[in-house]
Amino acid sequence: MATPSPLDRYQRDLAAAPPREQPPTTVSGVPIDPLYTQANLPNFDPDRDLGYPGQYPFTRGVHASMYRSRLWTMRQFAGFGTARQTNERFKFLLDKGQTGLSTAFDLPTLMGLDSDDPRSLGEVGRLGVAVDSLDDVQQLFEGIDLAKVSVSMTINAPAIVVMAYFLANARDHGVDWKLLRGTIQNDILKEFHAQNEIVFPPEPSVRLVCDLIEFCADRVPQWNTVSISGYHIREAGSTAAQELAFTLADGFHYVETCLARGMDIDGFAPRLSFFFNSHNDIFEEVAKYRAARVIWAEAARHKYAAKQEASWKLRFHAQTAGCSLQDKQPEVNLIRVAYQALAAALGGCQSLHTNSMDETLALPSEHAATLALRTQQVLAHETGVTNTVDPLGGSYFIETMTRQIRERAQKYFDEIARRGGMIAALEAGWFRREIADAAFAYQREVDAQRKLIVGVNAFQEPEEKPIETLIVDEGAEKEQAARLRALKAKRDGAAVRRTLTEVKRVAATTENLLPALIEAAEARCTVGETMQAMAEVFGRHAGPGMW
């Protein structure tokens, strides 16, 4: 009788093993095989499909040495109350060892409203910092050397207005724009897919994104002009493949819009950046990041004919998954965040934000924010993750998942094209339906306890001691309103009217709007006034129903 081969023995032992109660799938619901071997990778060519870090197609990372030479930027999201209060938090985080600033704005600012607008009542400074004018931006970055500190600003519909404030502030302080480093999110398409902070219809909204890209390409050459964001798509309930596909599709649309203007892709593509979620499934997330680099590199090089390697490289910021955090046993969120941060580092991120354990309950306290930052520091300096480049590269499992997620993304690209392109699919509500279906499928698995969430549908604690959380002083709204009243009383009314008239004139043309917006910023025009001037030309987005 022939001795069974190792494979035969394995298959026999596997068949005899009892199945686990929860089916082994990724967070996105993709079934996972019990074992991965070379048979899962037909026609896999390591030189072609894997390659080397820092070389096309960048599967293994955008730099040859990755973290052996330079760690990712540790950039904790911060912002609450007034510019004065957030400036204090910025300085606190820099003192704790943070290496870049990341600005959260309050809901009125995100929606292009002033703090004294009746619709802003009760929301001023609640979920981020209130910014109404150039004066607020000056106070926000007071005492911070913008020529040395990288700054990120998470804002979309009014992004071009806030960028005008930022540039005017730098100029007023004698900082050469060519020295400014940082990122403004400026990704309006994902707002239509998922987050809903929308002011103008799709076409003029994309025009503003590309105006900012065009203006900064020469004048602010180190600035990342758009952070093409899948984070909020994933937070809305998408799968990993949907996050990847919809994000890259948004990026392709911005590229094509800029090319239609006659811009040189190598003049702007190197300053496009990406922003991805880092969810609980470590291996699915790593595969997603690796697939993203390959898809972008292939499109930039072959579809859009970019000649420079810098244009082929997908650089990305990652943030741990806010949607995974729970209000039950909130200290357990520290553990979730640590594993999610590990996935981002294994996947080769360029910067990282780690969520605080209390973010489902309130804005982060100083204690929680410090622990979140310490999570990154332990990961970087104590775990060995930074010692070698792409430590999971070549794994049968990782390479199979990377290939599979690329294939699923390609199916979405084909479907978007079949539906008439980005704007047509967006206006038909297709992206929203896809995300909603995925969110429903995931929640169904949780409700059936086929996916276990510690503290929620498993391992509950009968009694929990509440943790201390940050309370935003209600006086912040009054302080901001008083500051805004004082600004309007002392500014030159004629200059305000003149510059807003110029904003409307330029909006009605194909001229770049940023020069007019910078002049309006210098005249102390507010966010709400400037957005209203553009709305008189562009109209406001009413939006079709989801279905």
N, C-alpha and C positions, 0 to 999 in steps of 0.2 A: 504494500500500500504506500502510495507516494506521500511524502511529508508535505503538509499544506504550506503554501507560501506565507510570508509575513502578512501580505495583503488579505489572503483568504482567512487567516486566523483573526485578523483585525475585524473583518466583516462579520465573521461568526460571533466574535465576542460582542461586537456592537449590536447585533440583532438580539442577543440574549440580555442586554442591559435594559433595565426598566426606563421608560420615558419620563422626562421631567414633567411636573404638573403644568408649568408655564411653557408654551411652545417657544423654542429658541429662534427669535427674530430680532432684528435691529429695532431701535426706537421708531424707525420709519415703517416697520412691519415687513421688512424684507427677510424671507426665510434664510436661515444659516445652516450650511451643511455641517455634519459632525467633524469632518476633517477635510483639509484642503491639500492637494498634492499637485504635482506638475500636470496631471491630467486636467485640472481646472483651467489651465492656461495654454490652450492650443495656439500654436504659431507665435508664442511669446518669444521675442528677441530682446535679451537684456540690453544690448547696445542701442537698439532702436527705441524700445518701449520704456526702458528704465534710464539708461544714460548715466550722466554724472551731474552732481550738484553744480549749479551755475552755468550749465550748458543746456541748449535747446534739446528737448521741450520742457526742461525745468521740472520734471516729475519729482526730483529729489530735493528741490529747493532752488531759490533764485540766486544764491551766492555759493561760491565754491566751499567756503569754510563755515558758513552759517554762524552758529552761536559760539564756535571756537574762537572767532575773532571779535564778534560784537553780539551782545545779548539783544533780545527784543526790547523795544521801548515799553516800559511799565507806565501805563497811562490810565489812571483811575478817573472815571467819570465823576464830575463834581459840579454842583451849582444849586443854590437855593437862596430864597429871599432877595436881598438887594445885591448890587454889584459890590458894595463894600463887604458884605458878609461872605460872598463867594471868594473875593480876593483874599480874605483871611484864611478860608479853607484851602485855596490854592497854595498859599505860603506854608500852611501846616503840612500838606502832602509833600511839597518839595523838601521840607526839612526832614521828613520821614524817609527820604530816599527815592521818591518818585522821579522819573526822568522825563516826563512830558505831561502837559496839561490837557484835559479833556473837558469841554464846557457843555453843561446841560442847561437848556433854556426852559423857562416856564411856558405853560400852554398858551397864554395870550401872545407871547413873542413868536412862538412856533406858528400861530395862526395869523400872524401879521397884524395884531391888534395892539393898541397902546394900553398902558396900565389903567388909564382913566376911562376907557371904553366901558359902557355898561355891561357888555358881554364878558368882561374880564373880572367882574366882581367875584371875590372869593377864590380866585385862581392865581392872583399875582404872587409870584415867588414861591408857589407851593411845590411844584414838581421840578423846578430849576430856577435859574436866575432871571430876574426881570430886566430886560434891555429895551429901552425906549428910544435912545438917542446915542450920538457920539459920546456925550458926556458919561453915559453909563459904561461904554466900552473903555473909556479912559480910566475910570475908577476900577473896572474889573481887572485891568492889567497893571495897575499902579505898583511901582516898585519891582516889576518883573521885566527882565531884560529880554525883549522879544527877538533880539539878534542872536540869543543863545538858547532860549527855551522853545522847544517845539510845542505848538498849540493846535488842538483839535476842537472844532466847533460843530456840534450836532444840530443842524438846522437845515430846512429844505425849502419850503415855499418862499420865505423871505431871505434865503441864503445870500443872494446877491446884494441885498440891502445891508445885512450884517457884515458882509465882506467889505463893502464900501466903508463902513464905520471902522473896521479893523485896519484897512489901508490908510484911511485918513488919520487915525490915531498914530500909526507908525510914522507917517510923514511928519506929523506935528511934533513927534519926539525925536526927529532926526534919524530914524532907523531906515536904512536903505532897504527898499522892497526886495532887492535881490538877496538879502540875508535872511528874509523871513522863511521859516520852516514850519510846516504843519499841514493840516487838512481841514477842509470844510466839507460837510457831508454832501449837500447840494445835489441830492439824488431824488428828484421829484417823482420819477416813475414808480418807485416802490411805494410811495404814498398812495398812489392810485390802486396798487395791488393790495395793500395791507394796512397802512397806518392812518390814512385819512386826514392828515394835516395838509389840506389842499386849499388853495385860494383861487388860482386861475385855471382855465381849461387846459387840456394836455398840450396842445401845440405851442401856445405862448409860454407855458411852463418849461417845456424843453428848450425853447429859445433862450430863456434866462440862464439855464444850466450851461448852454453852449457859449453864451456871451461871456460868462465867467471863465470858462475854459480858454476861450480865445484871448481875452484880455491878459490873463496871467501867464500865458505860454511864454511871452517875451519879457513882460515887466516883473513878474514874480516867479522866477524860473524854478525855485526850490519848493514851491507850494503845490500840494496835491489838490487839484481843483475840483475833484468830485470823489466821494467815497461811495462807490457803487455798492449798494447795501442789500445783502440777503438776510441780515440779522432780523429785521422786523418782519420779513416774509416768514421766517422760521418761527418767530414769536407768535405769529397769527395762526400757526398750526400746520405749516407745510411739512412735507417730508424733506429729507436731506437732498434728494435729487431735484425736487421742485425748487428748493432754495438755490441750489447751484444753477439750474437751468434758467430760472426767471431772472436771477441776478446778472448772469452773463448776457442774457438777451437784452436787458436794459443797457448794459455796457455797449453792446453792439449797436444799439439804436443811437446812443450818444455819438459813437464813432462815425456812424453813417451820416448823421446830421452835420457834424463838423466837416466831414469830407465834402458834403454837398455845398458847403460854404466856400470850398476851395482851399481849406486848410491842409497843411502837410501833416500826415499822421505821425511822422517822427518828431514833429514840432510840439505835439500835445500828448500823445499816448504815454510817454514815460512818466507823466505826472497824473495819470489816472490810477486810483487805488481802489481797493475792495475792502468790504467789511462783512465778515461772516460770523455766524453763530457758532458757539462750541457747546454742543449738547452732551447728553449723558453717555452715548454709545461711543466709546473711545475710537474703535476701529472704523466705524462708519464715518466719523468726523475726519479722521486722518485721510481716509480714501477720498472724501469729498474735496479736501484741500488739494490733494495731489492731482485729482482729476481736473480741478479748476485751472491749475497752472498749465496743464497740457492743452486743454481746450482753448484757453485764451492765447497761448503761444502759437498754436496752429492757425487760428483765425487771424491774428495780427500779422503773421508772416505770410501766409498764403492767400487768404481772402482779401486782406486790406493792404497787402504789399509793403508792410513796414520793413525798412532796411536795417534799423538799429536794434541791437539786442535788447536795449533798455525798453523798447516798445513792446517786445515780446513777453517781458517778465510781468507776471501777475503778483503784485505785492499786496499783502492784506493785513488788516487789523482784525483781531478776534475779540469777541466778548463772550463770557460765559453766559449760559442760557437763563435769562430771567424767568422765562415761562416754566422752567423746571423747579424753581424755588418754591418752598411751601411755608405757609404760616404755622403749620403744626411742627413742633420740635425744630424751631428755626435754627438752632445751633447745628443741626444736621446739614444745613445748607453750606456750611464751611467745607464739609466733606465732598458734597456734590461739586462745588466750585473748584476744589483742588483737582479732582479727576478731570473736569472739563478743561482746566488750565493745562493739565498734562497733555490732553488731546491736541490743544492748540500748539503747544511746543513741539510735540512729535510730528505735527503736520507742517511745521515750518513757518509760523506766523512772524510778521515783522513788528507788530506791537500787540499788546494784550491788556484788556481790562478784566479784572476779576470782580464779580458782583459781591456785595456785602451780604452777610447772613440775614440782615433785617430788612431787605429791600421789598419784601412782600408786605411789610407792616408800615414802613415810613421811609423817608429819605435816610441815607446811611448816617449813623452816628460817627463821631470821631473814632471811637473804639472799634466799631465794626469796619470802618474804612481802613484803619490801620491793619487789622487782621487780614483783610482782603489783599492789601499790598504785601504783607508778610508772606502770604501764600505764594505769590509770585517769586519773592526773594528766596524762599526755601526751595522752590522748584528749580530756580536758576542756579543756586549755589550749593545745594546739598544732595540732590538726587542723582546726579550724573547724567541727566538728560541732555545737557549741553556739551558733553564730551565728544560726541561723534555726530556726523551729519546723517540725517534720515535713518535712524537706527532700525526702523521697521521695513526699510526698502528691501525688496527681494523676498519678503514673506509671501508664500503662496496665497495666504488669506488676504493680505493687504493688496497684493497685485491683482487678485481676482476681483475684489471689491472696487478697486480703482477703475478697472476696465468696465465693470458692470454699471457703475454710476455714470461713467462717460456715455455708455450706450443709452441709458435711460434719459440723460440730458439731451442727447441728440434727437430722441423721439419728441421731446418737447419743442426743440427748435423747429423741427419739421412741422409740428402741429401749429405753431405760431405763424409760420410762413403760409400754411394752408388756410389760415383764418384771415389772411390779408396783411400780416405784419403786426408790429407792436401796438400801434395806436388803435387799429381796428379791433384787435383781440381785447385790448384794455377797455375800450368803450362798450364792447359787448358783454363785459363782466366775466369773461372767461377765466382770467387769472384768479379772481375772487372765488369763483365756483370751485376751481381745482383745489385751492387752499382750504376752503370750507369743508369739502369732502374729506380731505386728509385729516383735518382736525377732528371731524366727527368719527372717523374710523379709529383714530388713536384713543379718543375718550371712551369709545365703546369697549376697547380692550381693557382700559383701566377699570371701567365700571364692572366688567365681567371678571376682574381680578386675573386676567391673563397677563397683565403687566402690573407689577407691584410697585407702589410708591411708598417708601418708608414713612411711617407716621400718618399716612392718608388712608390707604386701603390695606395696610399691613403694619404690624409692629407699632400699633398705637400706644400712647401713654394715657392712662385715665386722668391724670392730673399733670398740668404743665405750669411751671413757674414762668410768668411773663418776663421778657427781657426788656431792658431799658431802650427806648427809642428816641430819636430826634423829634422835637416839636418845633415847627417853624413859628416864630413869634408873629402873632397877628399884626403887630406894629410894623412889620416889614411892608405890608401893603400900604399903610398910611404914610410911611416914610417915602415910598416910591411915588405915591400920588403927589405928595408935597414937593418932591424933587422935580417932578414933571411940570407942575404948576409954575414953579420958579423959573424953569427953563423957558416955558412959553411966554412968560412975562418979560424976560430980559432979552430975548433974541430979536434979531432984525426981521420984522414981519415982511418987509418988502423983499428981502433976500429969500425968505421962505417961499413967497409966492412966485418969484422969478425962477428959482431952481426947480420947483415942482412943475411949473409950466414947461420948462425945458425937459424934464423927465417925460412928460406926456408927449411932447413933440417927438423925442427920440423913440419912444415906445411905438409910435405909429409908423416908424421907418424900419429899415433893416440895419441901422447903425448899432454899434455896441453901446449898451446902456450904462456900463460901469462908470465911464467918465462923468456922465450927468449925475449918477447916483452919488459919486464921491463929492461933487460940488454940493449936492443937496445935504449930504452928511455934514459938511463943513458949515452949512447954513443952519444946522441944528433942526433939520426936518426930522420928524419922528418916524418910527417904523410904520405906524398906522397911517400917517399922512402919505408917506411914500408909496405904500402898497395901494392905497386908495387912488392915487394919481395913476398908477399903472392899471388898476382895475377899470378906470374910466375908458381906457383904450382896449384892454384885453377882455373885459367882462369878468364875471366871477363864475366859478365852476358850480353848477347845480348838481350834475352827475346823475346818470341813470340808476335805477335800482339794481341791486345785485343780480337779480334774475331777469 
